[in-house]
Amino acid sequence: MTNLSESTRACIDACNACLTAVQVCLAEHLGEKEMRRCHELCLDCADLCTACVSMMARTSTYHGRVCGILADLCSACADECEKFNSDACRACAEACRRCADRCRELAE
């Protein structure tokens, strides 16, 4: 990652932390029907975080656009996770907010 800017490296780190947090949230609450929307958003975040990290690492010309979409998705996921009284949901919401902030810095 030596050729990547500091802001890109920070965004990759935030995306990886978000990916971990959404996976923990999913694992802890899998099958809880009242959390269906949370599960959907966490799954979407996991997929898009993975794609975004890959695109940033190879300096894809489209990574800024994907970062913008991921920022919106992470904000929605954080909003949903904040509705639940769970340590995993709180940690997920925090990681999603940090990821959204970093992604917005790179969004086009």
Phi, psi and omega per residue, in radians:
M1 nan 0.358 -3.078
T2 -1.209 -0.470 -3.115
N3 -1.536 -0.025 -3.110
L4 -1.571 2.568 3.104
S5 -1.198 2.823 3.121
E6 -1.064 -0.693 -3.135
S7 -1.184 -0.607 3.094
T8 -1.204 -0.743 3.100
R9 -1.085 -0.704 3.121
A10 -1.145 -0.641 3.109
C11 -1.197 -0.726 3.080
I12 -1.041 -0.772 3.116
D13 -1.079 -0.745 3.134
A14 -1.145 -0.685 3.099
C15 -1.132 -0.727 3.118
N16 -1.158 -0.671 3.085
A17 -1.159 -0.678 3.097
C18 -1.123 -0.781 3.120
L19 -0.990 -0.779 3.117
T20 -1.106 -0.801 -3.098
A21 -1.117 -0.715 -3.141
V22 -1.208 -0.583 3.104
Q23 -1.177 -0.704 3.089
V24 -1.118 -0.780 3.120
C25 -1.042 -0.814 3.114
L26 -1.054 -0.811 -3.106
A27 -1.091 -0.678 -3.095
E28 -1.274 -0.543 -3.015
H29 -2.043 0.249 -3.137
L30 -0.982 2.270 3.093
G31 1.573 -0.104 3.114
E32 -1.404 1.893 -2.990
K33 -1.064 -0.583 -3.128
E34 -1.214 -0.166 -3.116
M35 -1.894 0.363 -3.102
R36 -0.941 -0.832 -3.129
R37 -1.125 -0.675 3.087
C38 -1.047 -0.800 3.129
H39 -1.049 -0.784 -3.130
E40 -1.057 -0.793 -3.123
L41 -1.194 -0.676 3.100
C42 -1.107 -0.730 3.108
L43 -1.104 -0.756 3.111
D44 -1.097 -0.734 3.112
C45 -1.075 -0.760 -3.135
A46 -1.038 -0.815 -3.137
D47 -1.105 -0.816 -3.051
L48 -1.314 -0.574 3.049
C49 -1.049 -0.779 3.140
T50 -1.060 -0.815 3.133
A51 -1.126 -0.742 -3.091
C52 -1.128 -0.754 3.103
V53 -1.038 -0.797 -3.140
S54 -1.068 -0.762 -3.117
M55 -1.192 -0.687 3.102
M56 -1.164 -0.715 -3.101
A57 -1.076 -0.577 3.133
R58 -1.759 0.208 3.127
T59 0.866 0.845 3.067
S60 -1.031 2.493 3.113
T61 -1.206 -0.207 -3.136
Y62 -1.749 0.002 -3.043
H63 -1.099 -0.561 3.124
G64 -1.128 -0.669 3.110
R65 -1.203 -0.706 3.117
V66 -1.176 -0.654 3.084
C67 -1.047 -0.672 3.115
G68 -1.110 -0.747 3.101
I69 -1.152 -0.757 3.139
L70 -1.098 -0.656 3.105
A71 -1.043 -0.772 3.113
D72 -1.129 -0.762 -3.135
L73 -1.114 -0.776 3.137
C74 -1.109 -0.657 3.096
S75 -1.115 -0.738 3.114
A76 -1.131 -0.718 3.127
C77 -1.127 -0.754 3.109
A78 -1.068 -0.772 3.115
D79 -1.017 -0.739 -3.124
E80 -1.225 -0.781 -3.116
C81 -1.106 -0.553 -3.126
E82 -1.182 -0.204 3.130
K83 -1.344 -0.227 -3.016
F84 -1.975 2.513 -3.139
N85 -1.592 1.433 -3.077
S86 -2.621 2.411 3.097
D87 -1.074 -0.708 -3.138
A88 -1.126 -0.695 3.126
C89 -1.186 -0.715 3.107
R90 -1.102 -0.764 3.124
A91 -1.132 -0.670 3.114
C92 -1.111 -0.817 -3.136
A93 -1.036 -0.754 3.130
E94 -1.103 -0.795 -3.140
A95 -1.134 -0.679 3.112
C96 -1.128 -0.718 3.126
R97 -1.110 -0.749 3.115
R98 -1.106 -0.734 3.127
C99 -1.112 -0.769 3.128
A100 -1.045 -0.759 3.133
D101 -1.076 -0.802 -3.138
R102 -1.155 -0.724 -3.132
C103 -1.141 -0.640 3.121
R104 -1.093 -0.540 3.114
E105 -1.126 -0.491 -3.094
L106 -1.828 -0.112 -3.051
A107 -1.168 2.553 3.087
E108 -1.930 nan nan
